[in-house]
Amino acid sequence: MFKLVFLLSTLTAQAFGSFNVVHYNIKELSTLKLLEKSEQVEMAVKVLNKQYFDILSINEIQYDLPGVPLKELKTRGQNMKLLGSYLGLDWSDAFGPANTGMDAKKGVDGNYYFDPYDSNARKNADFVSYGLFPAQYSTGGLFKFKVKEVKIFQNLKWIDFNPSLDLTPYKDISGADFPKDMKLFDKNFTDATLEIEGRDVHVIFFHTVPAYHFGNKLTPNYIRNEDQLKFLEWYLTGSTDLKVGELEIKPLQKDDIFIAMGDWNTDIKNAENPGSLVLNSLFKKVSLWMETPAVTYVGQSLHHETINLTLDYIVFRGLKLVKGGVYRPESGLKTIKCTSGKIEEEVEIEEDLVFFTYSKSKDEKCRAQVFRDYYQLKNASDHLPLWAEFDFL
């Protein structure tokens, strides 16, 4: 049934000129994982191969730089193309280094720390834009259409966008003040103009800072997320409730066609986050890929889902939405047996089922099963892929 539906979707897109986009935040997709084609990368590729898309948005992919995180690494800006090659795609890309990790420090061996559970890595991390090594959480796009122009905004000072900014109440995790010339984006903001059926379509790739404190109650994350989303609102619509500074950057024109997507890191339902209020304002001016945004973040546990957040979004203007959704296959979770004795812990795959072991308590382990598609999804990332099919008005 899946193959038939997939084929019909493909024929529909080809016959009527519609095109498809997919956005996917793939957790900590580093150069090292991509080069070794780790199990996580293999699972992410399997997930993406189940989607149909002409435009692909990826968050949390490392922009590869020579010597990062290890001295022997030599490439620059090839990770999106490498991911594309695993998908069998030789497409154009829009890819630039995030600010994430640019202030991280190397170890005595000349390499950056890359294990997030290493206490030395946390001590040497970037306390302003986070990350263990430069360009760690970058954003990229792949597309089969002609690229007319790519704008990547990375160095915009926060104070230049928001002249009323006051960072004096805030401290980084070490207790230090934040620099007055702190950048607005902890990552970057990308606008790729594509030519689709003779029309210009702006495709915006954007991953914001999380609206979360991570143990630092004096963090500016909440207001930084808010202002990053106000930049998005201003760039897409030309207006926001903030008095924007005099910038060389100009917002899109009112008749420009666009699709904007990414992990915007605040749940639309969370009224306590100021960024969520910005999203509510934005969503009154543009169209959503789903009438009611669904859950997009569920964590990676196979045997329970206690986290259900809406963090990723797709918005658009000047297009007709044919259909859209979030890829979330059923779990098929079934516990087979639990015991305080020894249970074989290896993962077994039998056709469409995967058998695994989890700890129910300190002394009790359980053997369980899930559907293979669900297993692949959970091992690929903690976020879910978003998809949408568009046509021109």
C-alpha positions as CSV (number, residue, x, y, z in Angstrom):
1,M,0.0,0.0,0.0
2,F,2.8,2.4,0.9
3,K,4.5,1.9,-2.4
4,L,1.3,2.5,-4.3
5,V,0.6,5.7,-2.4
6,F,4.1,6.9,-2.9
7,L,3.9,6.2,-6.6
8,L,0.6,8.1,-7.0
9,S,2.0,11.0,-5.0
10,T,5.0,11.1,-7.4
11,L,2.8,11.0,-10.5
12,T,0.5,13.7,-9.2
13,A,3.4,16.0,-8.5
14,Q,4.8,15.4,-12.0
15,A,1.5,15.7,-13.8
16,F,0.2,18.8,-12.1
17,G,3.4,20.7,-11.4
18,S,3.2,20.7,-7.7
19,F,6.3,20.3,-5.6
20,N,7.1,18.9,-2.2
21,V,9.2,20.0,0.7
22,V,10.5,18.2,3.7
23,H,12.0,19.7,6.9
24,Y,14.0,17.4,9.3
25,N,16.0,18.3,12.4
26,I,18.5,15.4,12.6
27,K,20.0,15.3,16.1
28,E,23.7,16.4,16.2
29,L,24.5,15.3,12.6
30,S,28.2,15.8,12.8
31,T,31.0,15.4,10.2
32,L,32.3,12.4,12.1
33,K,28.9,10.6,11.9
34,L,28.5,11.5,8.3
35,L,32.0,10.3,7.3
36,E,31.7,7.0,9.1
37,K,28.0,6.7,8.0
38,S,27.0,5.8,11.5
39,E,24.0,3.8,12.4
40,Q,22.1,7.1,13.2
41,V,23.0,8.4,9.7
42,E,21.8,5.1,8.1
43,M,18.5,5.4,10.0
44,A,18.0,9.0,9.0
45,V,18.6,8.1,5.4
46,K,16.0,5.3,5.6
47,V,13.6,7.8,7.1
48,L,14.2,10.4,4.4
49,N,14.0,7.7,1.7
50,K,10.4,7.2,2.8
51,Q,9.6,10.8,2.0
52,Y,9.0,12.5,-1.4
53,F,10.6,15.9,-1.7
54,D,12.0,18.4,-4.2
55,I,13.3,20.7,-1.4
56,L,14.9,19.4,1.7
57,S,15.6,21.4,4.9
58,I,18.1,19.9,7.5
59,N,18.8,21.3,10.9
60,E,21.6,20.4,13.3
61,I,24.0,19.3,10.5
62,Q,27.6,20.4,11.1
63,Y,29.1,22.7,8.6
64,D,32.4,20.9,8.0
65,L,35.5,23.1,8.5
66,P,39.1,22.0,8.2
67,G,40.4,20.7,11.6
68,V,36.9,20.6,13.2
69,P,36.5,18.9,15.5
70,L,39.7,16.9,14.7
71,K,42.9,18.1,13.1
72,E,42.9,15.5,10.4
73,L,39.6,16.6,8.9
74,K,40.1,18.6,5.7
75,T,36.8,19.4,4.0
76,R,34.8,22.6,3.9
77,G,31.1,22.9,3.3
78,Q,30.6,19.4,1.8
79,N,28.3,17.8,4.4
80,M,25.0,18.6,2.7
81,K,26.3,17.2,-0.5
82,L,27.6,14.1,1.4
83,L,24.1,13.6,2.9
84,G,22.6,14.1,-0.5
85,S,24.9,11.4,-2.0
86,Y,23.6,8.9,0.6
87,L,20.1,9.8,-0.7
88,G,21.2,9.3,-4.3
89,L,20.8,13.0,-5.0
90,D,23.2,15.3,-6.8
91,W,21.3,18.5,-6.1
92,S,22.2,22.1,-5.4
93,D,22.6,23.2,-1.8
94,A,22.4,26.3,0.4
95,F,24.8,25.8,3.3
96,G,26.7,28.1,5.6
97,P,28.4,27.9,9.0
98,A,26.4,28.5,12.1
99,N,27.7,30.8,14.9
100,T,27.3,27.8,17.2
101,G,30.6,26.8,18.8
102,M,32.6,29.6,17.2
103,D,34.0,30.5,20.7
104,A,34.6,26.9,21.8
105,K,38.1,26.1,22.9
106,K,40.4,23.3,21.8
107,G,42.0,20.7,24.1
108,V,45.8,20.5,24.6
109,D,46.0,18.0,21.7
110,G,44.7,20.7,19.3
111,N,41.4,19.0,18.8
112,Y,38.0,20.2,19.8
113,Y,36.0,18.2,22.4
114,F,33.0,16.5,20.7
115,D,31.6,14.2,23.4
116,P,28.7,16.1,25.0
117,Y,29.0,13.9,28.1
118,D,32.7,14.9,28.7
119,S,32.9,17.4,31.5
120,N,35.9,19.0,29.8
121,A,33.8,19.5,26.7
122,R,31.2,21.5,28.7
123,K,33.9,23.6,30.3
124,N,35.4,24.5,26.9
125,A,32.1,25.0,25.1
126,D,30.9,28.3,23.6
127,F,28.9,30.0,26.3
128,V,27.4,32.7,24.0
129,S,26.1,30.6,21.0
130,Y,26.6,27.2,22.6
131,G,28.2,24.2,20.9
132,L,31.3,22.2,21.5
133,F,33.1,23.1,18.2
134,P,32.7,25.7,15.4
135,A,29.6,25.4,13.1
136,Q,28.2,22.4,15.1
137,Y,24.5,23.1,14.6
138,S,24.3,24.5,11.2
139,T,21.3,24.6,8.8
140,G,21.3,23.5,5.2
141,G,19.0,22.9,2.2
142,L,19.0,20.7,-0.9
143,F,16.9,21.3,-3.9
144,K,16.5,20.1,-7.5
145,F,15.5,23.5,-8.8
146,K,17.7,26.2,-10.2
147,V,19.3,28.5,-7.6
148,K,19.1,32.1,-8.5
149,E,20.5,33.6,-5.2
150,V,21.4,32.6,-1.7
151,K,21.6,35.1,1.2
152,I,23.0,33.9,4.5
153,F,22.7,36.2,7.5
154,Q,25.1,35.3,10.2
155,N,26.8,38.4,11.6
156,L,23.9,40.7,12.4
157,K,24.4,42.2,15.9
158,W,21.5,41.7,18.2
159,I,21.7,45.4,19.3
160,D,21.5,46.5,15.7
161,F,18.2,44.6,15.1
162,N,16.8,45.6,18.5
163,P,18.2,49.0,19.6
164,S,16.3,48.7,22.9
165,L,18.1,45.5,23.9
166,D,19.4,45.5,27.5
167,L,21.6,42.4,28.4
168,T,22.7,43.6,31.8
169,P,20.2,41.3,33.7
170,Y,21.7,38.2,32.0
171,K,24.7,36.1,32.7
172,D,26.2,33.1,30.9
173,I,26.6,29.7,32.6
174,S,29.9,30.8,34.1
175,G,28.4,34.0,35.5
176,A,30.0,36.3,33.0
177,D,28.3,39.2,31.2
178,F,27.4,38.7,27.6
179,P,29.3,40.8,25.0
180,K,27.5,44.0,23.9
181,D,28.1,43.1,20.3
182,M,26.5,39.7,20.7
183,K,25.0,38.3,17.5
184,L,21.3,37.9,17.1
185,F,21.6,34.5,15.6
186,D,23.3,31.6,17.5
187,K,23.2,29.8,14.2
188,N,22.3,31.7,11.0
189,F,19.4,32.6,8.7
190,T,19.3,31.5,5.0
191,D,17.1,32.8,2.2
192,A,17.6,30.8,-1.1
193,T,15.7,32.1,-4.1
194,L,14.8,29.2,-6.4
195,E,13.3,29.2,-9.9
196,I,10.3,26.9,-9.9
197,E,8.3,26.7,-13.1
198,G,9.6,30.2,-14.1
199,R,8.7,31.8,-10.8
200,D,10.9,33.0,-8.0
201,V,10.3,31.3,-4.7
202,H,12.2,32.3,-1.6
203,V,12.9,29.3,0.6
204,I,14.0,30.3,4.2
205,F,15.9,27.8,6.3
206,F,16.0,28.9,10.0
207,H,16.8,27.2,13.3
208,T,16.4,29.3,16.4
209,V,18.0,29.1,19.9
210,P,15.9,27.0,22.3
211,A,13.4,28.9,24.5
212,Y,14.8,27.0,27.5
213,H,17.3,27.7,30.3
214,F,19.4,24.5,30.4
215,G,20.1,25.1,34.1
216,N,21.0,28.8,33.8
217,K,18.1,30.9,35.2
218,L,19.9,34.1,34.0
219,T,20.0,33.0,30.4
220,P,18.8,35.3,27.6
221,N,17.6,32.4,25.6
222,Y,14.0,33.3,26.0
223,I,14.3,36.9,24.7
224,R,16.9,35.8,22.1
225,N,14.4,33.2,20.8
226,E,11.8,35.9,20.8
227,D,13.9,38.4,18.8
228,Q,15.1,35.8,16.4
229,L,11.4,35.0,15.7
230,K,10.6,38.7,15.4
231,F,13.4,38.9,12.8
232,L,11.7,36.0,10.9
233,E,8.3,37.8,11.2
234,W,9.8,41.1,10.0
235,Y,11.7,39.5,7.2
236,L,8.7,37.6,5.9
237,T,6.0,40.2,6.4
238,G,7.8,43.5,6.7
239,S,6.4,44.2,10.2
240,T,6.7,43.2,13.9
241,D,5.9,44.9,17.1
242,L,9.6,45.7,17.7
243,K,11.0,49.0,16.4
244,V,13.7,47.5,14.2
245,G,17.0,49.3,13.8
246,E,18.4,50.7,10.6
247,L,19.6,47.7,8.7
248,E,21.2,46.9,5.3
249,I,19.1,43.8,5.3
250,K,15.6,44.4,3.7
251,P,12.5,42.2,4.3
252,L,10.7,40.4,1.4
253,Q,8.4,42.3,-0.8
254,K,4.6,41.9,-0.2
255,D,4.2,39.9,-3.4
256,D,7.2,37.7,-2.9
257,I,6.4,34.0,-2.8
258,F,8.0,32.1,0.1
259,I,8.3,29.0,2.2
260,A,9.9,29.2,5.6
261,M,10.7,26.2,7.7
262,G,12.8,25.0,10.6
263,D,13.0,24.2,14.3
264,W,11.8,27.4,15.9
265,N,12.3,25.9,19.4
266,T,9.2,27.2,21.2
267,D,5.9,25.4,21.4
268,I,3.0,27.4,20.0
269,K,0.9,26.2,23.0
270,N,3.4,27.5,25.6
271,A,2.0,30.9,26.5
272,E,4.9,31.5,28.9
273,N,7.5,31.7,26.2
274,P,7.6,35.2,24.5
275,G,8.6,33.5,21.3
276,S,5.3,31.6,21.2
277,L,3.5,35.0,21.2
278,V,5.6,36.0,18.2
279,L,4.5,32.8,16.4
280,N,0.9,33.5,17.2
281,S,1.4,36.9,15.6
282,L,3.2,35.5,12.6
283,F,0.6,32.8,12.0
284,K,-2.1,35.4,11.6
285,K,-0.2,36.9,8.6
286,V,1.0,33.8,6.8
287,S,-0.3,30.3,6.1
288,L,0.6,27.1,7.9
289,W,1.5,23.7,6.5
290,M,-1.2,22.2,8.8
291,E,-4.3,23.8,10.1
292,T,-3.3,22.8,13.6
293,P,0.4,22.2,14.0
294,A,1.1,18.7,15.2
295,V,3.7,17.4,17.6
296,T,7.2,17.4,16.0
297,Y,9.5,16.5,19.0
298,V,9.2,13.3,20.9
299,G,12.6,12.4,22.2
300,Q,14.3,9.1,21.3
301,S,13.0,6.6,23.9
302,L,11.5,3.5,22.2
303,H,9.3,2.3,25.1
304,H,7.7,5.5,26.2
305,E,7.0,9.0,24.9
306,T,6.7,11.5,27.8
307,I,7.8,14.4,25.6
308,N,5.4,15.7,23.0
309,L,6.2,19.2,21.8
310,T,5.6,21.3,18.7
311,L,8.9,22.9,17.9
312,D,9.2,22.6,14.1
313,Y,7.1,24.6,11.6
314,I,6.5,25.3,7.9
315,V,4.8,28.6,6.8
316,F,4.2,30.0,3.3
317,R,2.7,32.7,1.2
318,G,1.7,33.0,-2.4
319,L,1.2,29.2,-2.9
320,K,-1.6,26.7,-2.6
321,L,-1.2,24.0,0.0
322,V,-2.2,20.6,-1.5
323,K,-1.5,18.6,1.7
324,G,0.9,18.5,4.5
325,G,1.7,16.7,7.7
326,V,4.2,15.2,10.1
327,Y,5.8,11.8,9.5
328,R,5.0,9.7,12.6
329,P,4.4,6.0,12.0
330,E,2.7,3.9,14.7
331,S,5.0,2.4,17.3
332,G,3.5,-1.0,17.5
333,L,5.0,-1.1,20.9
334,K,4.4,-4.4,22.8
335,T,6.1,-5.6,25.9
336,I,6.8,-9.4,25.6
337,K,8.1,-10.2,29.0
338,C,9.8,-8.5,32.0
339,T,12.2,-10.3,34.4
340,S,14.8,-9.6,37.1
341,G,17.0,-12.2,35.5
342,K,19.2,-11.8,32.5
343,I,17.7,-11.0,29.1
344,E,19.6,-11.0,25.9
345,E,20.0,-7.3,25.0
346,E,20.8,-7.4,21.3
347,V,18.5,-5.9,18.8
348,E,16.8,-8.3,16.5
349,I,14.9,-7.5,13.3
350,E,12.3,-9.8,11.8
351,E,10.6,-8.4,8.7
352,D,8.6,-5.4,9.9
353,L,9.3,-5.9,13.7
354,V,12.3,-4.9,15.8
355,F,12.9,-6.6,19.2
356,F,14.8,-4.8,21.9
357,T,15.4,-4.6,25.6
358,Y,14.8,-1.7,28.0
359,S,15.2,-1.2,31.8
360,K,11.8,-1.0,33.6
361,S,13.5,-0.4,36.9
362,K,16.9,-0.8,38.5
363,D,16.5,-4.5,38.8
364,E,14.0,-5.3,36.1
365,K,14.5,-5.5,32.4
366,C,11.9,-6.0,29.7
367,R,11.9,-7.5,26.2
368,A,9.7,-5.5,23.7
369,Q,8.9,-5.0,20.1
370,V,8.1,-2.1,17.8
371,F,7.5,-1.6,14.1
372,R,10.6,-1.2,12.0
373,D,9.6,2.2,10.6
374,Y,9.2,3.5,14.2
375,Y,12.5,2.0,15.3
376,Q,14.3,3.7,12.4
377,L,12.6,7.1,13.2
378,K,13.6,7.0,16.9
379,N,17.2,6.0,16.2
380,A,17.5,8.8,13.5
381,S,16.6,11.8,15.7
382,D,14.5,13.2,18.5
383,H,12.5,15.3,16.0
384,L,10.0,14.2,13.4
385,P,10.1,15.1,9.7
386,L,7.6,17.6,8.4
387,W,6.3,17.5,4.8
388,A,4.1,19.6,2.5
389,E,3.0,19.6,-1.1
390,F,2.5,23.0,-2.8
391,D,1.1,24.3,-6.0
392,F,1.0,27.7,-7.5
393,L,-2.1,29.8,-7.2
